[in-house]
Amino acid sequence: MGSSFGRLFRVTTFGESHGEALGCVVENCPAGMSLTEADIQGDLDRRRPGQSRITTPRDEADRVKILSGTFEEKTIGAPIAMAVYNENAREKDYSDIKEIFRPSHADYTYHARYGHRAWRGGGRSSARATIGIVAAGAVAKKILREKAGVEIVGYVSQIKDLRYEADIDLKEILPLRSVIESNAVRVPDAALAERMTRLIQDTRQAGDSLGGIVECAAVGVPAGWGDPVFDRLDALIAHAMLAIPASKGVEIGSGFSSATMTGSEHNDIFEMQKGRVTTRTNYSGGIQGGISNGMPITLRVAFKPTATISREQDSVNERGENVTLKVKGRHDPCVLPRAVPIVEAMLALVLVDQFLISKTARYE
């Protein structure tokens, strides 16, 4: 089912949205690294449901348990298994529609592929299955921070047509993290956060949903990570981002805007700064020829409006009959605020893999 990701830092996720538990197994984490559940929990808290008035009201603490791979609060080189147990699943919310294919969900495609599917809340296709991604990403972030000096920061830059227009100085992005996390939307502007919050609430009241864009940057990545041709660093990042539920597009660096520029406008001019090669601009998003160039890696991920809405809709059931449905349950009117730690985690998984490939697997 394509549940594993990575070449050296190998992550396999497991679990369904209304099953017993969800989590991951991380292989080839270097031994000797300090690691406790507290290192993981912070990012899971940023992803968990019920954290604000603009997310799903499903009440899950999402407390992580490390089951293997550590001893005396340090990694031992063995696979690290982590689990989060579901405590507030409500199967009855889906029992009336278990044979109906919800519009723009994976119900029909999973039925076509497997014949037998977990209809409770979307099963493996649910965004709740990203718990394992975020848990593994927290481990990856810790390795990148402590051994490579790499920091990753994500934020919401757009919800529907409300945009964060300011240019962020990536040298100042780390102090900006506290501003981003100070509001429920995770946008670096308190006034805009209020406008976005009202828009999300009004849309929820209307029985509808919203999409938007998450931007993310990795600062401190050295030159030389990534491989040419099929394992280009930007290709690996695009693969990772499009593996996130509800993601519909990825831009790296200047992205689609580069199509409107000339070569003389878009070229990143090299120069020496403090004894190292840098570029005056960063339209390449820190990657050239599929290999990192030492500048910050920047990207944007577009997310579609949440497919589950409370309005009545037409559809088809497993018997091939035209039907109507109105979905019950607890759902996010906009996935963007909770998607930020998922985007960060996916970028961390790609980068830590490249770091370990470029070094030995020993944590020193």
C-alpha positions as CSV (number, residue, x, y, z in Angstrom):
1,M,0.0,0.0,0.0
2,G,3.0,2.3,-0.3
3,S,3.2,3.0,3.4
4,S,7.0,3.4,3.5
5,F,9.2,6.4,2.6
6,G,12.9,7.1,2.5
7,R,16.1,5.3,1.4
8,L,18.2,5.3,4.6
9,F,16.0,7.0,7.2
10,R,13.1,4.7,6.4
11,V,9.7,5.4,7.8
12,T,6.7,3.1,7.7
13,T,3.4,4.4,9.0
14,F,0.4,2.4,10.1
15,G,-3.2,2.8,11.4
16,E,-6.6,4.1,10.3
17,S,-8.6,7.1,11.4
18,H,-11.0,5.1,13.6
19,G,-8.9,2.0,14.3
20,E,-7.1,1.0,17.6
21,A,-4.0,3.1,17.1
22,L,-1.8,4.9,14.6
23,G,1.9,5.5,14.4
24,C,5.1,4.6,12.7
25,V,8.3,2.6,12.6
26,V,11.5,4.5,11.9
27,E,14.5,2.5,10.7
28,N,18.2,3.6,10.7
29,C,18.0,6.4,13.2
30,P,21.6,6.8,14.5
31,A,22.3,5.4,17.9
32,G,23.2,7.5,20.9
33,M,20.8,10.3,20.3
34,S,18.8,11.5,23.3
35,L,15.1,10.9,22.5
36,T,12.0,10.9,24.7
37,E,8.3,11.2,24.1
38,A,8.5,14.9,25.0
39,D,10.6,15.4,21.9
40,I,7.8,14.0,19.8
41,Q,4.7,15.4,21.6
42,G,5.2,19.1,20.7
43,D,4.6,18.5,17.0
44,L,1.8,16.1,17.6
45,D,0.1,18.8,19.7
46,R,0.3,21.2,16.8
47,R,-1.3,18.6,14.5
48,R,-3.9,17.2,16.9
49,P,-7.7,17.8,16.5
50,G,-9.6,19.9,18.8
51,Q,-6.8,22.4,19.4
52,S,-8.8,25.5,18.5
53,R,-12.3,26.8,17.5
54,I,-11.4,26.5,13.8
55,T,-10.5,22.8,13.8
56,T,-12.5,19.6,14.1
57,P,-14.0,19.2,17.6
58,R,-12.9,15.6,17.8
59,D,-11.2,15.4,21.2
60,E,-8.0,13.4,21.0
61,A,-5.0,14.0,23.2
62,D,-2.8,12.2,20.7
63,R,-0.3,11.2,23.4
64,V,2.6,9.3,21.8
65,K,4.2,6.2,23.3
66,I,7.6,5.0,22.2
67,L,7.4,1.2,22.1
68,S,10.9,0.3,21.0
69,G,14.3,1.6,19.8
70,T,15.4,3.5,22.9
71,F,17.0,2.6,26.2
72,E,17.8,5.0,29.0
73,E,16.3,7.8,26.9
74,K,18.7,7.3,24.1
75,T,18.4,5.7,20.6
76,I,20.1,2.3,20.3
77,G,20.2,2.0,16.5
78,A,17.2,-0.4,16.4
79,P,13.8,0.4,14.7
80,I,11.9,3.0,16.7
81,A,8.2,2.2,17.0
82,M,5.8,4.9,18.1
83,A,2.1,4.7,18.6
84,V,-0.9,7.0,19.4
85,Y,-4.0,5.3,20.5
86,N,-7.5,6.6,19.4
87,E,-9.7,7.5,22.3
88,N,-12.6,9.4,20.8
89,A,-13.4,7.5,17.6
90,R,-17.1,7.5,16.6
91,E,-17.9,4.8,14.1
92,K,-21.6,5.5,14.2
93,D,-21.0,8.9,12.4
94,Y,-20.2,6.8,9.3
95,S,-22.5,3.8,9.6
96,D,-25.4,5.4,7.6
97,I,-23.1,6.2,4.7
98,K,-20.7,3.2,4.7
99,E,-21.8,2.1,1.2
100,I,-21.8,5.6,-0.3
101,F,-18.9,7.1,-2.1
102,R,-18.4,10.6,-0.6
103,P,-17.6,13.2,-3.2
104,S,-13.8,13.9,-3.7
105,H,-12.9,11.4,-1.0
106,A,-10.9,8.2,-1.6
107,D,-14.0,6.0,-0.9
108,Y,-14.5,5.0,-4.6
109,T,-10.9,4.7,-5.6
110,Y,-10.1,2.5,-2.5
111,H,-13.1,0.4,-3.4
112,A,-12.0,0.1,-7.0
113,R,-8.4,-0.8,-5.9
114,Y,-9.0,-3.1,-2.9
115,G,-12.7,-4.2,-2.9
116,H,-12.8,-4.1,0.9
117,R,-12.1,-0.8,2.6
118,A,-12.1,0.8,6.0
119,W,-15.2,3.1,5.7
120,R,-14.9,4.6,9.2
121,G,-13.7,8.1,8.6
122,G,-11.6,7.4,5.5
123,G,-9.4,4.7,7.0
124,R,-5.8,5.0,5.6
125,S,-6.7,7.9,3.4
126,S,-7.7,10.1,6.4
127,A,-5.5,13.0,7.4
128,R,-5.4,11.4,10.8
129,A,-3.0,8.9,9.3
130,T,-0.4,11.7,9.2
131,I,0.2,11.1,12.9
132,G,3.0,8.7,12.0
133,I,4.5,11.2,9.6
134,V,4.6,14.0,12.2
135,A,6.1,11.6,14.9
136,A,8.8,10.5,12.5
137,G,9.3,14.1,11.4
138,A,10.0,15.2,14.9
139,V,12.8,12.7,15.2
140,A,14.2,13.9,11.8
141,K,14.0,17.5,12.9
142,K,16.0,16.7,16.1
143,I,18.8,15.0,14.0
144,L,18.9,17.9,11.5
145,R,19.0,20.5,14.3
146,E,21.6,18.9,16.4
147,K,23.9,17.4,13.8
148,A,23.5,19.5,10.7
149,G,22.4,22.9,12.1
150,V,19.2,22.8,10.0
151,E,16.0,24.4,11.1
152,I,12.6,24.0,9.4
153,V,9.7,26.5,9.8
154,G,6.3,26.4,8.1
155,Y,3.4,28.8,8.2
156,V,0.0,29.4,6.5
157,S,0.4,32.1,3.8
158,Q,-3.1,31.9,2.2
159,I,-6.6,30.8,2.9
160,K,-8.9,31.2,0.0
161,D,-8.2,34.7,-1.3
162,L,-6.7,36.1,1.9
163,R,-2.9,36.2,1.5
164,Y,0.0,37.0,3.7
165,E,1.8,39.4,1.4
166,A,4.9,40.4,3.3
167,D,8.4,39.2,2.2
168,I,10.0,37.2,5.0
169,D,13.7,37.6,5.7
170,L,14.7,34.0,6.1
171,K,17.5,35.2,8.4
172,E,14.7,36.2,10.8
173,I,12.4,33.2,10.3
174,L,13.4,31.4,13.5
175,P,12.3,34.2,15.8
176,L,9.2,34.5,13.7
177,R,8.2,31.0,14.8
178,S,6.7,32.3,18.1
179,V,4.5,34.8,16.1
180,I,3.3,32.0,13.8
181,E,2.4,29.7,16.8
182,S,0.7,32.5,18.7
183,N,-2.5,32.3,16.7
184,A,-4.8,29.4,15.7
185,V,-4.3,29.9,12.0
186,R,-0.5,29.8,12.1
187,V,0.0,32.9,9.9
188,P,2.7,35.4,10.8
189,D,0.3,38.3,11.2
190,A,-2.1,38.7,14.1
191,A,-4.5,41.0,12.2
192,L,-4.7,38.7,9.2
193,A,-5.1,35.7,11.5
194,E,-8.3,37.3,12.9
195,R,-9.7,37.8,9.3
196,M,-8.8,34.3,8.4
197,T,-10.5,32.9,11.5
198,R,-13.7,34.8,10.8
199,L,-13.7,33.5,7.2
200,I,-13.2,29.9,8.4
201,Q,-16.0,30.2,11.0
202,D,-18.4,31.8,8.5
203,T,-17.6,29.1,5.9
204,R,-18.2,26.4,8.5
205,Q,-21.6,27.9,9.4
206,A,-22.5,27.8,5.8
207,G,-21.7,24.1,5.7
208,D,-18.7,24.5,3.4
209,S,-14.9,24.4,3.5
210,L,-11.8,26.2,2.4
211,G,-8.3,25.5,1.0
212,G,-5.1,27.5,0.9
213,I,-1.3,27.4,0.9
214,V,1.4,26.5,3.4
215,E,4.8,27.9,2.9
216,C,7.9,26.2,4.4
217,A,11.6,26.9,4.6
218,A,14.7,24.9,5.7
219,V,17.5,27.1,6.8
220,G,21.1,25.9,7.2
221,V,21.1,23.2,4.6
222,P,24.6,22.9,3.2
223,A,25.5,22.7,-0.5
224,G,25.7,19.2,-1.9
225,W,22.6,17.3,-0.7
226,G,20.6,15.4,-3.3
227,D,21.4,13.5,-6.5
228,P,20.9,14.3,-10.2
229,V,18.3,12.9,-12.6
230,F,15.6,10.8,-10.9
231,D,16.6,11.5,-7.3
232,R,16.8,15.2,-7.6
233,L,16.2,16.9,-4.2
234,D,13.4,19.0,-5.6
235,A,11.7,15.9,-7.0
236,L,12.0,14.1,-3.7
237,I,10.4,17.1,-1.9
238,A,7.6,17.2,-4.5
239,H,7.0,13.5,-3.9
240,A,6.8,14.0,-0.2
241,M,4.5,16.9,-0.3
242,L,2.1,15.3,-2.7
243,A,1.9,12.3,-0.4
244,I,0.1,14.6,2.2
245,P,-3.7,14.1,2.1
246,A,-5.5,17.1,0.4
247,S,-2.3,18.5,-1.2
248,K,-2.8,19.4,-4.8
249,G,0.3,21.3,-5.9
250,V,3.9,22.1,-5.0
251,E,6.1,25.1,-5.9
252,I,9.8,25.2,-5.1
253,G,11.6,28.6,-5.1
254,S,10.0,30.9,-7.6
255,G,7.7,28.1,-8.8
256,F,5.1,29.0,-11.4
257,S,6.0,32.7,-11.2
258,S,9.3,31.9,-13.0
259,A,7.2,31.4,-16.2
260,T,6.7,35.2,-16.3
261,M,10.3,36.1,-15.9
262,T,13.3,36.4,-18.2
263,G,16.6,34.6,-17.6
264,S,18.3,37.8,-16.6
265,E,15.6,38.4,-14.0
266,H,15.5,34.9,-12.7
267,N,19.2,33.9,-12.6
268,D,20.6,33.7,-9.0
269,I,23.9,35.5,-9.2
270,F,26.7,33.9,-7.3
271,E,28.9,35.9,-4.9
272,M,31.2,35.3,-1.9
273,Q,29.9,36.2,1.5
274,K,31.9,35.6,4.7
275,G,34.0,33.0,3.0
276,R,31.3,30.9,1.3
277,V,29.5,30.9,-2.0
278,T,26.0,32.4,-1.8
279,T,23.5,33.9,-4.3
280,R,22.0,37.4,-4.3
281,T,18.6,36.1,-4.9
282,N,17.0,32.7,-4.2
283,Y,14.6,32.0,-7.1
284,S,16.0,28.5,-7.2
285,G,14.7,27.8,-3.7
286,G,18.0,26.5,-2.6
287,I,18.2,23.8,-5.2
288,Q,20.0,23.7,-8.6
289,G,20.4,20.7,-10.7
290,G,18.6,18.6,-8.1
291,I,21.3,19.4,-5.5
292,S,21.2,21.9,-2.6
293,N,23.3,25.0,-3.1
294,G,23.6,26.2,0.5
295,M,20.8,28.8,0.3
296,P,17.5,28.3,2.2
297,I,15.2,25.7,0.7
298,T,11.8,27.3,0.1
299,L,8.5,25.8,-1.0
300,R,4.8,26.2,-1.1
301,V,2.1,23.5,-0.9
302,A,-1.5,24.1,-2.1
303,F,-4.3,22.3,-0.2
304,K,-7.7,21.8,-1.6
305,P,-10.9,22.6,0.4
306,T,-11.8,19.9,2.9
307,A,-13.8,17.3,1.0
308,T,-16.2,16.6,3.9
309,I,-18.9,19.3,4.1
310,S,-22.2,19.3,5.9
311,R,-24.3,20.2,2.8
312,E,-26.4,17.6,1.1
313,Q,-24.7,16.3,-2.0
314,D,-25.5,13.8,-4.8
315,S,-23.4,10.7,-5.1
316,V,-23.4,6.9,-6.0
317,N,-23.3,3.9,-3.7
318,E,-21.5,0.5,-4.0
319,R,-24.5,-1.0,-5.8
320,G,-24.3,1.6,-8.6
321,E,-27.3,3.6,-7.5
322,N,-27.6,7.4,-7.6
323,V,-28.2,8.6,-4.0
324,T,-28.0,11.7,-1.9
325,L,-26.0,12.0,1.3
326,K,-25.4,14.4,4.2
327,V,-22.3,13.7,6.1
328,K,-22.3,13.7,9.9
329,G,-19.3,13.8,12.2
330,R,-16.6,16.2,13.2
331,H,-14.5,17.7,10.5
332,D,-12.1,20.5,9.8
333,P,-13.6,23.4,7.8
334,C,-10.0,24.2,6.7
335,V,-7.0,21.8,7.0
336,L,-4.4,24.5,6.7
337,P,-3.6,25.3,10.4
338,R,-3.0,21.6,11.1
339,A,-1.2,21.0,7.9
340,V,1.8,23.2,8.9
341,P,3.5,20.6,11.1
342,I,2.8,17.9,8.5
343,V,4.6,19.9,5.7
344,E,7.5,20.5,8.1
345,A,7.7,16.8,8.9
346,M,7.7,15.7,5.3
347,L,10.5,18.2,4.5
348,A,12.5,17.0,7.5
349,L,12.1,13.3,6.4
350,V,13.5,14.1,2.9
351,L,16.4,16.2,4.3
352,V,17.4,13.9,7.1
353,D,17.6,11.1,4.6
354,Q,20.0,13.2,2.5
355,F,22.0,14.1,5.5
356,L,22.5,10.4,6.5
357,I,23.3,9.4,3.0
358,S,26.0,12.1,2.9
359,K,27.4,11.0,6.3
360,T,27.9,7.9,8.3
361,A,24.9,6.5,10.3
362,R,26.6,7.1,13.6
363,Y,25.3,9.8,15.8
364,E,28.4,11.6,17.3
